[in-house]
Amino acid sequence: MSAVPMNYSDKIPNNVNLSEDRALQRALEQWQPSFLSWWGDMGPEGTQGTEVYLRTATSVDPQGWAQFGYVKMPDYRWGIFLNPGDPQRRIHFGDHKGEAAWQDVPGEYRANLRRIIVTQGDTEPASVEQQRHLGLTAPSQYDLRNLFQVNVEEGRHLWAMVYLLHKYFGRDGREEGEALLERRSGQQDNPRILQAFNEPTPDWLAFFMFTYFTDRDGKFQLCALAESSFDPLARTTRFMLTEEAHHMFVGESGVSRVIQRSCQAMNELKTDDPAKLRAAGVIDLPTVQRYLNFHASVTNDLFGADESSNAAIFYSTGIKGRFEESKRSDDHQLRGDSYRVLTAAEGRLGEKEVPMLNALNEVLRDDFIRDSESGVGRWNKVIEKAGLPHRLKLPHKAFNRRIGSLAGTRVSPDGRVIGEAEWKAHVAEWLPTDEDRAFVASLMGRVAEPGKFANWIAPPAVGINRQPLDFAYVRFD
């Protein structure tokens, strides 16, 4: 694509006065063709001429951040938005508590702030790459539209992070912005920074689990960054959270609809035999549980090591707070506080007290687990409403861990430390097997007619933006 300068006020909705910052505008004009080239290469496959009923943010007020209409995917208006600023905002945690929030990057924290922004920014194009082929097997137009909405919003979140890099980090920021488009999910030589974003998302059950669990990690990371003393980062991530909520809705409602259809088949056939349910073309609940176990455990690792000096530094220096920091009743400096983290010794799990500052990854992980439990409870209500005794359950947080002190410790989903022999004997009951993934893949086939849904998933209760379920959410070439 040729590098055509764009009028950012017209083409890119923003509330950061791009047209008044000529240097920043030039930098983004140079980055934008690279972004569109990446989108063409790695964005949703085969969508260049497809018109999609999308929500576009045009401002941060309630009337402007959700404008619905048909858009061709490459023409989506990726915007740059920060929540309105408060000139009186004070830092409310860490060593700088009580000081004025930073409007520029303090020199001594420059490297750490850049690292956090780059790591967050790297997850956004990664998930688009992971989901690139899913549109070819969408179970309905409704679901296809939701996938594309998630994709364009991940692209907008990338723009949000690149804006910060370009505006506040000079040449280093511009180079990091280019690198964000050069890494590739799952590529051996130049992979994405965090391992969960190098895992394949080969089917729609994996997509729904990813958007439920991994986008929920995004929620908690963004909430922690929304407390940042660096005001532009805090304001940017607060607006990103309005869009992240939709991604989690797609995941939770998607899994719920899979369960609803499976329960319907179980009642019709009067069986819970996985083989008979698979023969009927629905996903048995043990397979749903194995997918749940995998995605929950991989996402648990995204929070990092349970003891982390980096987490302590990020908090003490004011770069990254806790989830809902301002609602907590402690001193917001935590120097004398402690927290209990899991240990594995002598064949069983235990706990030990560590300084709270060093355990902040674990604090955020525990917040995430509590939040995840709520959705699993709602999935179980679907099963209960169907009159069936089965229940889904989050695996123990020590299960299948690859990061932190529990990495490599074999722990069952119910929290027992086990030996390698028992792990090998039962892992096919706990994590998706090649056979599971092949079966789920065999169900995947695009359903393109408005109002029709694949056999393995129930229709949603309501359409998007009050539209009927048989609305043409996608207009194909």
C-alpha positions in Angstrom: 0.0 0.0 0.0 1.3 3.5 -0.8 1.9 5.9 2.0 -0.9 8.3 1.4 -0.9 11.1 4.0 -4.3 11.2 5.7 -6.2 14.0 7.4 -6.2 12.5 10.9 -9.1 14.7 12.0 -11.3 13.2 9.3 -10.0 9.7 9.0 -8.9 8.9 12.5 -11.3 10.0 15.2 -9.3 11.4 18.1 -9.4 13.7 21.1 -5.6 14.3 21.3 -5.4 17.3 18.9 -3.4 15.4 16.3 -3.7 18.1 13.7 -1.9 20.5 16.1 1.1 18.3 16.7 2.9 18.2 13.3 5.8 16.1 14.4 3.5 13.4 15.9 1.2 13.6 12.9 4.2 13.0 10.6 5.3 10.0 12.7 1.9 8.4 12.6 1.6 9.1 8.9 4.8 7.1 8.5 3.6 4.3 10.7 0.0 4.0 9.3 0.9 2.4 6.0 2.9 -0.3 7.9 -0.1 -0.9 10.0 -2.4 -1.3 7.0 0.1 -3.6 5.4 0.2 -5.7 8.5 -3.6 -5.7 8.6 -3.7 -6.9 5.0 -1.2 -9.7 5.7 -2.2 -10.8 9.2 -5.8 -9.4 9.8 -9.0 -11.4 9.2 -8.5 -13.5 6.1 -10.5 -12.8 3.0 -12.2 -9.6 4.2 -10.9 -6.9 1.9 -14.3 -6.2 0.4 -16.6 -7.5 3.2 -18.9 -4.9 4.8 -19.5 -5.5 8.5 -22.0 -4.0 10.9 -19.4 -2.6 13.3 -19.3 -0.3 16.3 -16.9 2.6 15.8 -15.7 4.9 18.5 -15.8 8.6 17.4 -15.5 10.2 20.9 -15.3 9.2 24.6 -18.8 10.5 25.5 -21.7 8.0 25.6 -23.1 9.2 22.3 -19.9 9.0 20.5 -18.0 5.8 21.5 -20.5 3.4 19.9 -21.6 4.5 16.4 -23.0 1.5 14.5 -22.9 1.1 10.7 -21.5 -0.9 7.8 -17.8 -0.6 7.3 -15.4 -2.4 5.0 -12.8 -4.0 7.3 -9.6 -2.2 5.9 -11.6 1.2 6.0 -12.4 0.9 9.7 -11.6 4.3 11.4 -9.1 3.3 14.1 -9.2 6.2 16.6 -7.0 7.5 19.4 -8.8 8.3 22.5 -7.9 9.3 26.1 -10.5 9.6 28.8 -10.9 13.3 29.8 -8.1 14.5 32.0 -8.3 15.9 35.5 -5.7 18.7 36.0 -6.0 18.2 39.8 -5.3 14.5 39.6 -2.8 13.3 42.3 -0.8 10.1 42.5 -2.6 7.8 45.0 -0.1 5.0 45.6 3.6 4.2 45.8 6.5 6.3 46.8 5.1 9.4 45.0 1.7 9.2 46.7 0.2 12.7 47.0 2.3 14.3 44.2 0.8 15.6 41.0 0.2 12.9 38.3 2.9 13.0 35.6 2.0 14.5 32.2 5.4 13.5 30.8 7.6 10.5 31.3 10.0 10.9 34.3 13.5 10.2 32.9 14.3 7.6 35.7 11.2 5.6 34.8 11.4 5.8 31.1 12.7 2.3 30.4 10.1 0.6 32.7 7.2 2.6 31.3 8.2 1.9 27.7 8.5 -1.8 28.6 5.0 -2.0 30.1 3.5 -0.1 27.1 5.3 -2.3 24.6 4.2 -5.5 26.4 0.6 -4.4 26.5 0.8 -3.2 22.9 2.2 -6.5 21.7 -0.8 -8.5 22.9 -3.2 -6.5 20.7 -1.9 -7.5 17.2 -1.0 -10.9 18.5 -4.6 -11.8 19.2 -5.6 -10.6 15.7 -3.0 -12.9 14.3 -4.2 -15.8 16.4 -7.7 -15.3 15.2 -6.9 -14.6 11.5 -8.5 -17.8 10.1 -11.6 -18.0 12.3 -13.8 -16.0 10.0 -13.7 -18.9 7.5 -15.5 -21.2 10.0 -17.9 -18.8 11.8 -21.0 -20.6 13.2 -23.3 -17.6 12.2 -23.2 -14.1 10.8 -23.8 -12.9 14.4 -20.6 -14.6 15.6 -18.7 -13.5 12.5 -19.6 -9.9 13.2 -18.5 -10.2 16.8 -15.2 -11.7 15.8 -14.6 -8.8 13.4 -15.6 -6.3 16.1 -13.0 -7.8 18.5 -10.4 -7.7 15.8 -10.8 -4.1 14.9 -10.9 -3.1 18.5 -7.6 -5.0 19.2 -6.3 -2.9 16.2 -7.5 0.3 17.9 -5.8 -0.7 21.2 -2.6 -1.2 19.2 -3.1 2.4 17.9 -3.6 3.6 21.5 -0.2 2.1 22.6 1.6 3.3 19.5 0.3 6.8 20.1 1.9 6.8 23.5 5.2 5.4 22.2 5.4 8.0 19.4 4.4 11.0 21.5 6.4 10.3 24.6 9.4 8.1 23.7 10.9 9.7 20.6 13.0 7.6 18.3 12.9 4.6 20.7 9.1 4.8 20.7 9.0 4.9 16.9 11.3 1.9 16.6 9.1 0.0 19.2 6.0 0.9 17.1 7.6 -0.7 14.0 8.7 -3.8 16.0 5.1 -4.3 17.2 4.2 -5.0 13.5 7.2 -7.2 12.9 6.7 -9.9 15.5 4.3 -12.7 14.7 2.2 -14.9 16.9 3.7 -18.4 17.1 6.7 -17.5 14.9 9.8 -19.3 16.1 12.3 -16.6 15.1 10.4 -13.5 16.2 7.4 -14.5 18.4 5.1 -12.3 20.5 6.4 -11.3 23.9 4.0 -13.4 26.1 3.6 -17.1 25.5 -0.2 -17.2 25.7 -0.2 -15.0 22.6 1.9 -17.5 20.7 -0.7 -20.3 21.3 -2.9 -21.1 18.3 -6.6 -20.3 18.4 -7.7 -23.0 15.9 -11.4 -23.2 16.5 -14.4 -21.3 17.9 -14.5 -23.0 21.3 -10.9 -21.9 21.7 -11.8 -18.4 20.6 -14.7 -18.2 23.1 -12.4 -19.4 25.9 -9.6 -17.0 24.9 -12.0 -14.0 24.9 -13.4 -15.1 28.3 -10.1 -15.8 30.0 -7.3 -14.0 28.2 -9.3 -10.9 27.5 -10.1 -10.9 31.2 -6.4 -10.9 31.9 -6.4 -7.8 29.6 -9.2 -6.3 31.8 -7.1 -6.7 35.0 -3.8 -5.5 33.4 -5.6 -2.4 31.9 -7.3 -1.7 35.3 -3.9 -1.8 37.0 -2.4 0.5 34.3 -5.4 2.8 34.6 -4.1 3.6 38.1 -0.8 4.7 36.7 0.9 7.9 37.8 1.7 8.5 34.1 -1.6 10.3 33.3 -1.7 9.7 29.5 -1.3 6.0 30.1 -4.0 5.9 32.8 -6.4 7.9 30.6 -5.7 5.7 27.5 -6.3 2.4 29.3 -9.5 3.6 31.0 -11.0 4.1 27.5 -9.7 0.8 26.3 -11.6 -0.9 29.1 -15.0 0.2 27.6 -14.1 -2.0 24.6 -12.6 -4.8 26.5 -15.9 -5.5 28.2 -17.4 -6.5 24.8 -14.6 -9.0 24.2 -15.3 -10.8 27.5 -19.1 -10.8 26.7 -18.3 -12.5 23.4 -16.4 -15.2 25.3 -18.8 -15.7 28.2 -21.9 -15.7 26.0 -20.2 -17.9 23.4 -19.3 -20.6 25.8 -22.8 -20.3 27.4 -24.4 -20.9 24.0 -22.2 -24.0 23.4 -23.3 -25.4 26.8 -26.9 -24.6 26.1 -26.9 -26.5 22.8 -25.0 -29.4 24.4 -27.5 -29.6 27.3 -30.4 -29.5 24.8 -28.9 -32.5 23.0 -28.3 -34.4 26.2 -31.9 -34.0 27.2 -33.2 -34.9 23.7 -31.0 -38.0 23.5 -31.3 -38.8 27.2 -27.5 -39.4 27.5 -24.3 -37.8 28.7 -22.1 -40.2 26.7 -19.5 -38.1 24.9 -19.4 -40.4 22.0 -23.1 -40.3 21.4 -23.1 -36.5 21.8 -20.3 -36.1 19.4 -22.1 -38.3 16.9 -25.0 -35.9 17.2 -22.7 -33.0 16.3 -22.4 -31.2 19.6 -19.5 -30.6 22.0 -19.7 -32.8 25.1 -19.2 -31.1 28.5 -16.0 -33.0 29.4 -14.4 -31.5 26.3 -15.7 -28.0 27.3 -14.1 -28.6 30.7 -10.7 -29.6 29.2 -10.7 -26.4 27.0 -11.6 -24.4 30.1 -8.7 -26.0 32.1 -6.2 -25.2 29.3 -7.2 -21.6 28.8 -7.6 -20.8 32.5 -4.1 -22.2 33.3 -2.4 -20.5 30.3 -4.0 -17.2 31.3 -2.9 -17.7 35.0 0.7 -17.6 33.7 0.1 -14.2 32.0 0.2 -12.6 35.4 3.9 -13.5 35.9 5.8 -15.0 38.7 4.2 -15.2 42.1 7.2 -13.3 43.6 8.5 -10.5 41.5 10.9 -7.6 42.2 9.7 -6.0 39.0 6.1 -5.9 40.3 7.4 -4.2 43.5 9.3 -1.7 41.4 6.4 -0.9 39.1 4.1 -0.3 42.2 6.5 1.6 44.4 7.5 4.0 41.5 3.8 4.6 40.6 3.9 3.0 37.2 1.3 0.3 37.8 -1.2 0.0 40.6 -3.5 -2.8 41.7 -7.0 -3.6 40.5 -9.4 -0.9 41.9 -6.5 0.6 43.8 -8.5 3.6 45.0 -11.2 1.3 46.6 -8.7 -0.4 48.9 -8.4 0.6 52.5 -4.7 0.2 53.2 -2.0 2.8 53.0 -1.3 2.3 49.3 2.4 2.0 49.9 2.4 -1.6 51.4 5.9 -1.4 52.8 5.1 -3.4 55.9 2.4 -5.6 54.4 2.6 -9.3 53.5 0.6 -11.7 51.3 0.4 -15.5 51.3 1.6 -17.3 48.1 1.5 -20.9 47.2 4.5 -23.2 47.6 5.0 -26.9 46.7 7.2 -29.0 49.0 7.3 -32.6 50.1 4.6 -33.6 47.7 1.9 -31.1 48.7 0.9 -27.5 48.3 1.4 -25.0 51.1 1.6 -21.3 51.6 4.2 -18.8 52.8 4.1 -15.1 53.7 6.1 -12.8 51.4 6.3 -9.0 51.3 3.1 -7.7 49.7 5.1 -5.6 47.2 6.8 -8.7 45.8 3.5 -10.6 45.6 1.5 -8.0 43.5 1.4 -10.4 40.5 -0.3 -12.9 42.8 -2.7 -10.4 44.1 -3.8 -9.5 40.6 -4.0 -13.2 39.7 -6.2 -13.9 42.7 -8.5 -11.0 41.7 -8.7 -12.4 38.2 -9.6 -15.9 39.5 -12.4 -14.5 41.7 -13.8 -12.7 38.7 -13.5 -15.8 36.5 -15.4 -17.8 39.0 -18.5 -15.6 38.5 -18.8 -16.5 34.8 -18.2 -20.2 35.4 -21.1 -20.0 37.9 -23.3 -18.5 35.2 -22.4 -21.3 32.8 -23.4 -23.8 35.5 -26.7 -22.1 35.8 -27.4 -22.9 32.2 -26.7 -26.6 33.0 -28.8 -26.4 36.1 -31.7 -24.8 34.2 -31.5 -27.8 31.8 -32.1 -30.1 34.8 -28.7 -31.8 34.5 -26.3 -32.6 37.3 -23.0 -31.8 35.6 -20.9 -28.8 36.7 -17.9 -27.0 35.3 -15.1 -25.8 37.5 -12.1 -23.6 37.4 -8.9 -25.7 37.8 -6.7 -25.1 40.8 -4.4 -22.1 40.1 -1.4 -24.4 40.5 -2.6 -26.6 37.6 -0.5 -26.7 34.4 1.7 -23.8 35.4 4.8 -22.9 33.5 5.8 -19.6 35.2 6.7 -18.9 38.8 7.6 -21.1 41.7 5.0 -23.7 40.6 6.4 -24.1 37.1 6.9 -27.8 36.4 5.1 -29.0 39.6 2.6 -31.6 38.6 -0.7 -30.6 40.1 -4.2 -32.0 39.4 -7.1 -29.7 38.6 -8.4 -30.3 42.1 -5.1 -29.2 43.7 -3.2 -32.4 44.5 0.5 -32.5 43.9 1.1 -35.7 41.9 3.9 -37.6 40.3 4.8 -37.7 36.6 3.3 -41.2 36.2 -0.1 -40.0 37.5 0.1 -36.9 35.3 0.7 -38.9 32.2 -2.1 -41.3 33.1 -4.7 -38.6 33.5 -3.6 -35.6 31.4 -5.9 -36.6 28.6 -8.8 -36.2 31.0 -7.6 -32.8 32.1 -6.3 -31.0 28.9 -7.6 -31.1 25.3 -6.1 -34.0 23.4 -5.3 -34.0 19.7 -8.5 -36.0 19.2 -10.5 -33.4 21.1 -9.2 -30.6 18.9 -9.7 -32.7 15.7 -13.3 -33.3 16.7 -14.0 -29.7 17.5 -12.3 -28.7 14.2 -14.6 -31.2 12.4 -17.6 -29.2 13.5 -16.3 -25.9 12.2 -17.8 -24.7 8.9 -19.0 -21.3 8.0 -22.7 -20.6 8.3 -23.3 -17.5 6.2 -27.1 -17.2 5.9 -28.6 -14.5 8.2 -30.4 -16.0 11.1 -28.9 -19.5 10.7 -26.6 -21.1 13.3 -24.3 -24.1 13.3 -25.7 -27.2 15.0 -23.2 -27.1 17.9 -24.2 -23.7 19.3 -27.4 -22.1 20.4 -28.6 -18.7 19.0 -28.1 -15.7 21.3 -31.0 -14.3 23.3 -30.8 -10.9 21.5 -29.1 -9.4 18.5 -26.6 -6.6 18.3 -27.7 -3.0 18.8 -31.3 -4.2 19.1 -31.2 -5.8 15.6 -33.1 -9.0 14.9 -31.1 -12.3 14.8 -31.7 -12.6 11.1 -30.2 -9.2 10.4 -27.5 -9.2 7.8 -24.6 -8.4 10.1 -22.1 -9.1 7.3 -22.4 -8.3 3.6 -20.0 -10.5 1.7 -18.2 -9.5 -1.5 
